Amino acid sequence: MPYHVKSTGAMGTGVVYYEGGDSWTQTYANRKQFSAQADANAVKNTQVTRTLGPKSHTYTPDIYANSTVVTE
């Protein structure tokens, strides 16, 4: 059973689907499919670390924080 990750697009642009890397698409057919739910959850739980001088900050970007894992 394949899984994919979907989220709400920025500024109310509708539903977007994870395409791979840092890319999202509004085209359902272009979404990346995962055979294991754990792999889709790993994408959903993506965190980014930014470093400015001696300090670093880790956070989850909104598109990932607002995403859901969906099965078909």
Distance bins in CASP14 RR format, pairs under 12 A and 6 or more apart:
PFRMAT RR
TARGET T0000
AUTHOR 0000-0000-0000
RMODE 2
METHOD distances of the structure
MODEL  1
1 33 0 0 0 0 0 1 0 0 0 0 0
1 34 0 0 0 0 0 1 0 0 0 0 0
1 35 0 0 0 0 1 0 0 0 0 0 0
1 36 0 0 0 0 1 0 0 0 0 0 0
1 37 0 0 0 0 1 0 0 0 0 0 0
1 40 0 0 0 0 0 1 0 0 0 0 0
1 69 0 0 0 0 0 1 0 0 0 0 0
1 70 0 0 0 0 0 1 0 0 0 0 0
1 71 1 0 1 0 0 0 0 0 0 0 0
1 72 1 0 0 1 0 0 0 0 0 0 0
2 31 0 0 0 0 1 0 0 0 0 0 0
2 32 0 0 0 0 1 0 0 0 0 0 0
2 33 1 0 1 0 0 0 0 0 0 0 0
2 34 1 0 0 1 0 0 0 0 0 0 0
2 35 1 0 0 1 0 0 0 0 0 0 0
2 36 0 0 0 0 1 0 0 0 0 0 0
2 37 0 0 0 0 1 0 0 0 0 0 0
2 39 0 0 0 0 0 1 0 0 0 0 0
2 40 0 0 0 0 1 0 0 0 0 0 0
2 69 0 0 0 0 0 1 0 0 0 0 0
2 70 0 0 0 0 1 0 0 0 0 0 0
2 71 1 0 0 1 0 0 0 0 0 0 0
2 72 1 0 1 0 0 0 0 0 0 0 0
3 17 0 0 0 0 0 1 0 0 0 0 0
3 18 0 0 0 0 0 1 0 0 0 0 0
3 31 0 0 0 0 0 1 0 0 0 0 0
3 32 0 0 0 0 1 0 0 0 0 0 0
3 33 1 0 0 1 0 0 0 0 0 0 0
3 34 1 0 1 0 0 0 0 0 0 0 0
3 35 1 0 0 1 0 0 0 0 0 0 0
3 36 1 0 0 1 0 0 0 0 0 0 0
3 37 1 0 1 0 0 0 0 0 0 0 0
3 38 0 0 0 0 1 0 0 0 0 0 0
3 39 1 0 0 1 0 0 0 0 0 0 0
3 40 1 0 1 0 0 0 0 0 0 0 0
3 41 0 0 0 0 1 0 0 0 0 0 0
3 42 0 0 0 0 0 1 0 0 0 0 0
3 43 0 0 0 0 1 0 0 0 0 0 0
3 44 0 0 0 0 1 0 0 0 0 0 0
3 67 0 0 0 0 0 1 0 0 0 0 0
3 68 0 0 0 0 0 1 0 0 0 0 0
3 69 1 0 1 0 0 0 0 0 0 0 0
3 70 1 0 0 1 0 0 0 0 0 0 0
3 71 1 0 1 0 0 0 0 0 0 0 0
3 72 1 0 0 1 0 0 0 0 0 0 0
4 15 0 0 0 0 0 1 0 0 0 0 0
4 16 0 0 0 0 0 1 0 0 0 0 0
4 17 1 0 0 1 0 0 0 0 0 0 0
4 18 1 0 0 1 0 0 0 0 0 0 0
4 19 0 0 0 0 1 0 0 0 0 0 0
4 20 0 0 0 0 0 1 0 0 0 0 0
4 24 0 0 0 0 0 1 0 0 0 0 0
4 25 0 0 0 0 0 1 0 0 0 0 0
4 28 0 0 0 0 1 0 0 0 0 0 0
4 29 0 0 0 0 0 1 0 0 0 0 0
4 30 0 0 0 0 0 1 0 0 0 0 0
4 31 1 0 1 0 0 0 0 0 0 0 0
4 32 1 0 0 1 0 0 0 0 0 0 0
4 33 1 0 1 0 0 0 0 0 0 0 0
4 34 1 0 0 1 0 0 0 0 0 0 0
4 35 0 0 0 0 0 1 0 0 0 0 0
4 37 0 0 0 0 0 1 0 0 0 0 0
4 39 0 0 0 0 0 1 0 0 0 0 0
4 40 1 0 0 1 0 0 0 0 0 0 0
4 41 0 0 0 0 0 1 0 0 0 0 0
4 43 0 0 0 0 1 0 0 0 0 0 0
4 44 0 0 0 0 0 1 0 0 0 0 0
4 67 0 0 0 0 0 1 0 0 0 0 0
4 68 0 0 0 0 1 0 0 0 0 0 0
4 69 1 0 0 1 0 0 0 0 0 0 0
4 70 1 0 1 0 0 0 0 0 0 0 0
4 71 0 0 0 0 1 0 0 0 0 0 0
4 72 1 0 0 1 0 0 0 0 0 0 0
5 15 0 0 0 0 0 1 0 0 0 0 0
5 16 0 0 0 0 1 0 0 0 0 0 0
5 17 1 0 0 1 0 0 0 0 0 0 0
5 18 1 1 0 0 0 0 0 0 0 0 0
5 19 0 0 0 0 1 0 0 0 0 0 0
5 20 0 0 0 0 1 0 0 0 0 0 0
5 21 0 0 0 0 0 1 0 0 0 0 0
5 23 0 0 0 0 0 1 0 0 0 0 0
5 24 0 0 0 0 1 0 0 0 0 0 0
5 25 0 0 0 0 0 1 0 0 0 0 0
5 31 1 0 0 1 0 0 0 0 0 0 0
5 32 1 0 0 1 0 0 0 0 0 0 0
5 33 0 0 0 0 1 0 0 0 0 0 0
5 34 0 0 0 0 1 0 0 0 0 0 0
5 37 0 0 0 0 0 1 0 0 0 0 0
5 39 0 0 0 0 1 0 0 0 0 0 0
5 40 1 0 1 0 0 0 0 0 0 0 0
5 41 0 0 0 0 1 0 0 0 0 0 0
5 42 0 0 0 0 1 0 0 0 0 0 0
5 43 1 0 1 0 0 0 0 0 0 0 0
5 44 1 0 1 0 0 0 0 0 0 0 0
5 45 0 0 0 0 0 1 0 0 0 0 0
5 46 0 0 0 0 1 0 0 0 0 0 0
5 63 0 0 0 0 1 0 0 0 0 0 0
5 64 0 0 0 0 1 0 0 0 0 0 0
5 65 0 0 0 0 0 1 0 0 0 0 0
5 66 0 0 0 0 0 1 0 0 0 0 0
5 67 1 0 1 0 0 0 0 0 0 0 0
5 68 1 0 0 1 0 0 0 0 0 0 0
5 69 1 0 1 0 0 0 0 0 0 0 0
5 70 1 0 0 1 0 0 0 0 0 0 0
5 71 0 0 0 0 0 1 0 0 0 0 0
6 14 0 0 0 0 1 0 0 0 0 0 0
6 15 1 0 1 0 0 0 0 0 0 0 0
6 16 1 0 0 1 0 0 0 0 0 0 0
6 17 1 0 1 0 0 0 0 0 0 0 0
6 18 1 0 0 1 0 0 0 0 0 0 0
6 19 0 0 0 0 0 1 0 0 0 0 0
6 24 0 0 0 0 1 0 0 0 0 0 0
6 25 0 0 0 0 0 1 0 0 0 0 0
6 26 0 0 0 0 0 1 0 0 0 0 0
6 28 0 0 0 0 1 0 0 0 0 0 0
6 31 1 0 0 1 0 0 0 0 0 0 0
6 32 0 0 0 0 0 1 0 0 0 0 0
6 33 0 0 0 0 0 1 0 0 0 0 0
6 40 0 0 0 0 0 1 0 0 0 0 0
6 43 0 0 0 0 0 1 0 0 0 0 0
6 44 0 0 0 0 1 0 0 0 0 0 0
6 63 0 0 0 0 0 1 0 0 0 0 0
6 64 0 0 0 0 0 1 0 0 0 0 0
6 66 0 0 0 0 1 0 0 0 0 0 0
6 67 1 0 0 1 0 0 0 0 0 0 0
6 68 1 0 0 1 0 0 0 0 0 0 0
6 69 0 0 0 0 1 0 0 0 0 0 0
6 70 1 0 1 0 0 0 0 0 0 0 0
6 71 0 0 0 0 0 1 0 0 0 0 0
6 72 0 0 0 0 0 1 0 0 0 0 0
7 13 0 0 0 0 0 1 0 0 0 0 0
7 14 0 0 0 0 1 0 0 0 0 0 0
7 15 1 0 0 1 0 0 0 0 0 0 0
7 16 1 0 1 0 0 0 0 0 0 0 0
7 17 0 0 0 0 1 0 0 0 0 0 0
7 18 1 0 0 1 0 0 0 0 0 0 0
7 19 0 0 0 0 0 1 0 0 0 0 0
7 24 1 0 0 1 0 0 0 0 0 0 0
7 25 0 0 0 0 0 1 0 0 0 0 0
7 26 0 0 0 0 0 1 0 0 0 0 0
7 31 0 0 0 0 0 1 0 0 0 0 0
7 43 0 0 0 0 0 1 0 0 0 0 0
7 44 0 0 0 0 1 0 0 0 0 0 0
7 46 0 0 0 0 0 1 0 0 0 0 0
7 60 0 0 0 0 0 1 0 0 0 0 0
7 61 0 0 0 0 1 0 0 0 0 0 0
7 62 0 0 0 0 1 0 0 0 0 0 0
7 63 1 0 1 0 0 0 0 0 0 0 0
7 64 1 0 0 1 0 0 0 0 0 0 0
7 65 0 0 0 0 1 0 0 0 0 0 0
7 66 1 0 1 0 0 0 0 0 0 0 0
7 67 1 1 0 0 0 0 0 0 0 0 0
7 68 1 0 0 1 0 0 0 0 0 0 0
7 69 0 0 0 0 0 1 0 0 0 0 0
7 70 0 0 0 0 0 1 0 0 0 0 0
8 14 1 0 0 1 0 0 0 0 0 0 0
8 15 1 0 0 1 0 0 0 0 0 0 0
8 16 1 0 0 1 0 0 0 0 0 0 0
8 17 0 0 0 0 0 1 0 0 0 0 0
8 24 0 0 0 0 0 1 0 0 0 0 0
8 26 0 0 0 0 0 1 0 0 0 0 0
8 62 0 0 0 0 1 0 0 0 0 0 0
8 63 0 0 0 0 1 0 0 0 0 0 0
8 64 0 0 0 0 0 1 0 0 0 0 0
8 65 0 0 0 0 0 1 0 0 0 0 0
8 66 1 0 1 0 0 0 0 0 0 0 0
8 67 0 0 0 0 1 0 0 0 0 0 0
8 68 0 0 0 0 1 0 0 0 0 0 0
9 15 1 0 0 1 0 0 0 0 0 0 0
9 16 1 0 1 0 0 0 0 0 0 0 0
9 17 0 0 0 0 0 1 0 0 0 0 0
9 18 0 0 0 0 0 1 0 0 0 0 0
9 24 1 0 0 1 0 0 0 0 0 0 0
9 25 0 0 0 0 0 1 0 0 0 0 0
9 26 0 0 0 0 1 0 0 0 0 0 0
9 61 0 0 0 0 0 1 0 0 0 0 0
9 62 0 0 0 0 1 0 0 0 0 0 0
9 63 1 0 0 1 0 0 0 0 0 0 0
9 64 0 0 0 0 0 1 0 0 0 0 0
9 66 0 0 0 0 1 0 0 0 0 0 0
9 67 0 0 0 0 1 0 0 0 0 0 0
10 16 0 0 0 0 1 0 0 0 0 0 0
10 24 0 0 0 0 1 0 0 0 0 0 0
10 26 0 0 0 0 0 1 0 0 0 0 0
10 61 0 0 0 0 0 1 0 0 0 0 0
10 62 0 0 0 0 1 0 0 0 0 0 0
10 63 1 0 0 1 0 0 0 0 0 0 0
10 66 0 0 0 0 0 1 0 0 0 0 0
11 62 0 0 0 0 0 1 0 0 0 0 0
11 63 0 0 0 0 0 1 0 0 0 0 0
12 26 0 0 0 0 0 1 0 0 0 0 0
12 62 0 0 0 0 0 1 0 0 0 0 0
12 63 0 0 0 0 0 1 0 0 0 0 0
12 66 0 0 0 0 0 1 0 0 0 0 0
13 24 0 0 0 0 0 1 0 0 0 0 0
13 25 0 0 0 0 0 1 0 0 0 0 0
13 26 1 0 0 1 0 0 0 0 0 0 0
13 63 0 0 0 0 0 1 0 0 0 0 0
14 24 0 0 0 0 0 1 0 0 0 0 0
14 25 0 0 0 0 0 1 0 0 0 0 0
14 26 1 0 0 1 0 0 0 0 0 0 0
14 28 0 0 0 0 0 1 0 0 0 0 0
14 63 0 0 0 0 0 1 0 0 0 0 0
14 66 0 0 0 0 0 1 0 0 0 0 0
15 24 0 0 0 0 1 0 0 0 0 0 0
15 25 0 0 0 0 0 1 0 0 0 0 0
15 26 1 0 0 1 0 0 0 0 0 0 0
15 27 0 0 0 0 0 1 0 0 0 0 0
15 28 0 0 0 0 1 0 0 0 0 0 0
15 31 0 0 0 0 0 1 0 0 0 0 0
15 63 0 0 0 0 0 1 0 0 0 0 0
15 66 0 0 0 0 0 1 0 0 0 0 0
15 67 0 0 0 0 0 1 0 0 0 0 0
15 68 0 0 0 0 0 1 0 0 0 0 0
15 70 0 0 0 0 0 1 0 0 0 0 0
16 23 0 0 0 0 1 0 0 0 0 0 0
16 24 1 0 1 0 0 0 0 0 0 0 0
16 25 1 0 0 1 0 0 0 0 0 0 0
16 26 1 0 1 0 0 0 0 0 0 0 0
16 27 0 0 0 0 1 0 0 0 0 0 0
16 28 0 0 0 0 0 1 0 0 0 0 0
16 30 0 0 0 0 0 1 0 0 0 0 0
16 31 0 0 0 0 1 0 0 0 0 0 0
16 62 0 0 0 0 0 1 0 0 0 0 0
16 63 1 0 0 1 0 0 0 0 0 0 0
16 64 0 0 0 0 0 1 0 0 0 0 0
16 66 0 0 0 0 0 1 0 0 0 0 0
16 67 0 0 0 0 1 0 0 0 0 0 0
16 68 0 0 0 0 0 1 0 0 0 0 0
17 23 0 0 0 0 1 0 0 0 0 0 0
17 24 1 0 0 1 0 0 0 0 0 0 0
17 25 1 0 1 0 0 0 0 0 0 0 0
17 26 1 0 0 1 0 0 0 0 0 0 0
17 27 1 0 0 1 0 0 0 0 0 0 0
17 28 1 0 0 1 0 0 0 0 0 0 0
17 29 0 0 0 0 1 0 0 0 0 0 0
17 30 1 0 0 1 0 0 0 0 0 0 0
17 31 1 1 0 0 0 0 0 0 0 0 0
17 32 1 0 0 1 0 0 0 0 0 0 0
17 33 0 0 0 0 1 0 0 0 0 0 0
17 34 0 0 0 0 0 1 0 0 0 0 0
17 40 0 0 0 0 0 1 0 0 0 0 0
17 43 0 0 0 0 0 1 0 0 0 0 0
17 63 0 0 0 0 0 1 0 0 0 0 0
17 67 0 0 0 0 1 0 0 0 0 0 0
17 68 0 0 0 0 0 1 0 0 0 0 0
17 69 0 0 0 0 0 1 0 0 0 0 0
17 70 0 0 0 0 1 0 0 0 0 0 0
17 72 0 0 0 0 0 1 0 0 0 0 0
18 24 1 0 1 0 0 0 0 0 0 0 0
18 25 0 0 0 0 1 0 0 0 0 0 0
18 26 0 0 0 0 0 1 0 0 0 0 0
18 27 0 0 0 0 0 1 0 0 0 0 0
18 28 0 0 0 0 0 1 0 0 0 0 0
18 30 0 0 0 0 1 0 0 0 0 0 0
18 31 1 0 0 1 0 0 0 0 0 0 0
18 32 1 0 1 0 0 0 0 0 0 0 0
18 33 0 0 0 0 1 0 0 0 0 0 0
18 34 0 0 0 0 1 0 0 0 0 0 0
18 39 0 0 0 0 0 1 0 0 0 0 0
18 40 0 0 0 0 1 0 0 0 0 0 0
18 41 0 0 0 0 0 1 0 0 0 0 0
18 42 0 0 0 0 0 1 0 0 0 0 0
18 43 1 0 1 0 0 0 0 0 0 0 0
18 44 0 0 0 0 1 0 0 0 0 0 0
18 46 0 0 0 0 1 0 0 0 0 0 0
18 63 0 0 0 0 1 0 0 0 0 0 0
18 64 0 0 0 0 1 0 0 0 0 0 0
18 67 1 0 0 1 0 0 0 0 0 0 0
18 68 0 0 0 0 0 1 0 0 0 0 0
18 69 0 0 0 0 1 0 0 0 0 0 0
18 70 0 0 0 0 0 1 0 0 0 0 0
19 25 1 0 1 0 0 0 0 0 0 0 0
19 26 0 0 0 0 1 0 0 0 0 0 0
19 27 0 0 0 0 1 0 0 0 0 0 0
19 28 0 0 0 0 0 1 0 0 0 0 0
19 29 0 0 0 0 0 1 0 0 0 0 0
19 30 1 0 1 0 0 0 0 0 0 0 0
19 31 1 0 0 1 0 0 0 0 0 0 0
19 32 1 0 1 0 0 0 0 0 0 0 0
19 33 0 0 0 0 0 1 0 0 0 0 0
19 43 0 0 0 0 0 1 0 0 0 0 0
19 63 0 0 0 0 0 1 0 0 0 0 0
20 30 0 0 0 0 1 0 0 0 0 0 0
20 31 0 0 0 0 1 0 0 0 0 0 0
20 32 1 0 1 0 0 0 0 0 0 0 0
20 33 0 0 0 0 0 1 0 0 0 0 0
20 34 0 0 0 0 0 1 0 0 0 0 0
20 39 0 0 0 0 0 1 0 0 0 0 0
20 40 0 0 0 0 0 1 0 0 0 0 0
20 43 1 0 0 1 0 0 0 0 0 0 0
20 46 0 0 0 0 0 1 0 0 0 0 0
21 32 0 0 0 0 1 0 0 0 0 0 0
21 43 0 0 0 0 1 0 0 0 0 0 0
21 46 0 0 0 0 1 0 0 0 0 0 0
21 64 0 0 0 0 0 1 0 0 0 0 0
22 43 0 0 0 0 0 1 0 0 0 0 0
22 46 0 0 0 0 1 0 0 0 0 0 0
22 48 0 0 0 0 1 0 0 0 0 0 0
22 61 0 0 0 0 1 0 0 0 0 0 0
22 63 0 0 0 0 1 0 0 0 0 0 0
22 64 0 0 0 0 0 1 0 0 0 0 0
23 30 0 0 0 0 1 0 0 0 0 0 0
23 31 0 0 0 0 0 1 0 0 0 0 0
23 32 0 0 0 0 1 0 0 0 0 0 0
23 43 0 0 0 0 0 1 0 0 0 0 0
23 63 0 0 0 0 0 1 0 0 0 0 0
24 30 0 0 0 0 1 0 0 0 0 0 0
24 31 0 0 0 0 1 0 0 0 0 0 0
24 32 0 0 0 0 0 1 0 0 0 0 0
24 43 0 0 0 0 0 1 0 0 0 0 0
24 46 0 0 0 0 0 1 0 0 0 0 0
24 61 0 0 0 0 0 1 0 0 0 0 0
24 62 0 0 0 0 0 1 0 0 0 0 0
24 63 1 0 0 1 0 0 0 0 0 0 0
24 64 0 0 0 0 1 0 0 0 0 0 0
24 66 0 0 0 0 0 1 0 0 0 0 0
24 67 0 0 0 0 1 0 0 0 0 0 0
25 31 1 0 0 1 0 0 0 0 0 0 0
25 32 0 0 0 0 1 0 0 0 0 0 0
28 70 0 0 0 0 0 1 0 0 0 0 0
28 72 0 0 0 0 0 1 0 0 0 0 0
31 40 0 0 0 0 0 1 0 0 0 0 0
31 43 0 0 0 0 0 1 0 0 0 0 0
31 67 0 0 0 0 0 1 0 0 0 0 0
31 69 0 0 0 0 0 1 0 0 0 0 0
31 70 0 0 0 0 1 0 0 0 0 0 0
31 72 0 0 0 0 0 1 0 0 0 0 0
32 39 0 0 0 0 1 0 0 0 0 0 0
32 40 0 0 0 0 1 0 0 0 0 0 0
32 42 0 0 0 0 0 1 0 0 0 0 0
32 43 1 0 0 1 0 0 0 0 0 0 0
32 69 0 0 0 0 0 1 0 0 0 0 0
33 39 0 0 0 0 1 0 0 0 0 0 0
33 40 0 0 0 0 1 0 0 0 0 0 0
33 43 0 0 0 0 0 1 0 0 0 0 0
33 69 0 0 0 0 0 1 0 0 0 0 0
33 70 0 0 0 0 0 1 0 0 0 0 0
33 71 0 0 0 0 0 1 0 0 0 0 0
33 72 0 0 0 0 1 0 0 0 0 0 0
34 40 1 0 1 0 0 0 0 0 0 0 0
34 41 0 0 0 0 1 0 0 0 0 0 0
34 42 0 0 0 0 1 0 0 0 0 0 0
34 43 1 0 0 1 0 0 0 0 0 0 0
34 44 0 0 0 0 0 1 0 0 0 0 0
34 69 0 0 0 0 1 0 0 0 0 0 0
34 70 0 0 0 0 0 1 0 0 0 0 0
34 71 0 0 0 0 1 0 0 0 0 0 0
34 72 0 0 0 0 0 1 0 0 0 0 0
35 71 0 0 0 0 0 1 0 0 0 0 0
35 72 0 0 0 0 0 1 0 0 0 0 0
36 42 0 0 0 0 1 0 0 0 0 0 0
36 43 0 0 0 0 0 1 0 0 0 0 0
36 69 0 0 0 0 0 1 0 0 0 0 0
36 71 0 0 0 0 0 1 0 0 0 0 0
37 43 0 0 0 0 0 1 0 0 0 0 0
37 44 0 0 0 0 0 1 0 0 0 0 0
37 68 0 0 0 0 0 1 0 0 0 0 0
37 69 1 0 0 1 0 0 0 0 0 0 0
37 70 0 0 0 0 0 1 0 0 0 0 0
37 71 1 0 0 1 0 0 0 0 0 0 0
37 72 0 0 0 0 0 1 0 0 0 0 0
38 44 0 0 0 0 0 1 0 0 0 0 0
38 45 0 0 0 0 0 1 0 0 0 0 0
38 69 0 0 0 0 1 0 0 0 0 0 0
39 45 0 0 0 0 0 1 0 0 0 0 0
39 69 0 0 0 0 1 0 0 0 0 0 0
40 46 0 0 0 0 0 1 0 0 0 0 0
40 64 0 0 0 0 0 1 0 0 0 0 0
40 67 0 0 0 0 1 0 0 0 0 0 0
40 68 0 0 0 0 1 0 0 0 0 0 0
40 69 1 0 1 0 0 0 0 0 0 0 0
40 70 0 0 0 0 1 0 0 0 0 0 0
40 71 0 0 0 0 1 0 0 0 0 0 0
40 72 0 0 0 0 0 1 0 0 0 0 0
41 64 0 0 0 0 0 1 0 0 0 0 0
41 67 0 0 0 0 0 1 0 0 0 0 0
41 68 0 0 0 0 0 1 0 0 0 0 0
41 69 1 0 1 0 0 0 0 0 0 0 0
41 70 0 0 0 0 0 1 0 0 0 0 0
41 71 0 0 0 0 0 1 0 0 0 0 0
42 64 0 0 0 0 0 1 0 0 0 0 0
42 67 0 0 0 0 0 1 0 0 0 0 0
42 69 0 0 0 0 1 0 0 0 0 0 0
43 60 0 0 0 0 0 1 0 0 0 0 0
43 61 0 0 0 0 0 1 0 0 0 0 0
43 63 0 0 0 0 0 1 0 0 0 0 0
43 64 1 0 0 1 0 0 0 0 0 0 0
43 67 1 0 0 1 0 0 0 0 0 0 0
43 68 0 0 0 0 0 1 0 0 0 0 0
43 69 0 0 0 0 1 0 0 0 0 0 0
43 70 0 0 0 0 0 1 0 0 0 0 0
44 60 0 0 0 0 1 0 0 0 0 0 0
44 61 0 0 0 0 0 1 0 0 0 0 0
44 63 0 0 0 0 0 1 0 0 0 0 0
44 64 1 0 0 1 0 0 0 0 0 0 0
44 65 0 0 0 0 1 0 0 0 0 0 0
44 66 0 0 0 0 1 0 0 0 0 0 0
44 67 1 0 1 0 0 0 0 0 0 0 0
44 68 1 0 0 1 0 0 0 0 0 0 0
44 69 1 0 1 0 0 0 0 0 0 0 0
44 70 0 0 0 0 0 1 0 0 0 0 0
45 58 0 0 0 0 0 1 0 0 0 0 0
45 60 1 0 0 1 0 0 0 0 0 0 0
45 61 0 0 0 0 0 1 0 0 0 0 0
45 64 1 0 0 1 0 0 0 0 0 0 0
45 65 0 0 0 0 1 0 0 0 0 0 0
45 67 0 0 0 0 1 0 0 0 0 0 0
45 69 0 0 0 0 1 0 0 0 0 0 0
46 58 0 0 0 0 0 1 0 0 0 0 0
46 59 0 0 0 0 0 1 0 0 0 0 0
46 60 1 0 0 1 0 0 0 0 0 0 0
46 61 1 0 0 1 0 0 0 0 0 0 0
46 62 0 0 0 0 0 1 0 0 0 0 0
46 63 0 0 0 0 1 0 0 0 0 0 0
46 64 1 0 1 0 0 0 0 0 0 0 0
46 65 0 0 0 0 1 0 0 0 0 0 0
46 67 0 0 0 0 1 0 0 0 0 0 0
47 56 0 0 0 0 0 1 0 0 0 0 0
47 57 0 0 0 0 0 1 0 0 0 0 0
47 58 1 0 1 0 0 0 0 0 0 0 0
47 59 1 0 0 1 0 0 0 0 0 0 0
47 60 1 0 1 0 0 0 0 0 0 0 0
47 61 0 0 0 0 1 0 0 0 0 0 0
47 64 1 0 0 1 0 0 0 0 0 0 0
47 65 0 0 0 0 1 0 0 0 0 0 0
48 56 0 0 0 0 0 1 0 0 0 0 0
48 57 0 0 0 0 1 0 0 0 0 0 0
48 58 1 0 0 1 0 0 0 0 0 0 0
48 59 1 0 0 1 0 0 0 0 0 0 0
48 60 1 0 0 1 0 0 0 0 0 0 0
48 61 1 0 1 0 0 0 0 0 0 0 0
48 62 0 0 0 0 0 1 0 0 0 0 0
48 63 0 0 0 0 0 1 0 0 0 0 0
48 64 0 0 0 0 1 0 0 0 0 0 0
48 65 0 0 0 0 0 1 0 0 0 0 0
49 55 0 0 0 0 0 1 0 0 0 0 0
49 56 1 0 1 0 0 0 0 0 0 0 0
49 57 1 0 0 1 0 0 0 0 0 0 0
49 58 1 0 1 0 0 0 0 0 0 0 0
49 59 0 0 0 0 1 0 0 0 0 0 0
49 60 0 0 0 0 0 1 0 0 0 0 0
49 61 0 0 0 0 0 1 0 0 0 0 0
50 56 1 0 0 1 0 0 0 0 0 0 0
50 57 1 0 1 0 0 0 0 0 0 0 0
50 58 1 0 0 1 0 0 0 0 0 0 0
50 59 1 0 0 1 0 0 0 0 0 0 0
50 61 0 0 0 0 0 1 0 0 0 0 0
51 57 1 0 0 1 0 0 0 0 0 0 0
51 58 0 0 0 0 1 0 0 0 0 0 0
59 65 0 0 0 0 1 0 0 0 0 0 0
60 66 0 0 0 0 1 0 0 0 0 0 0
60 67 0 0 0 0 1 0 0 0 0 0 0
61 67 0 0 0 0 1 0 0 0 0 0 0
END
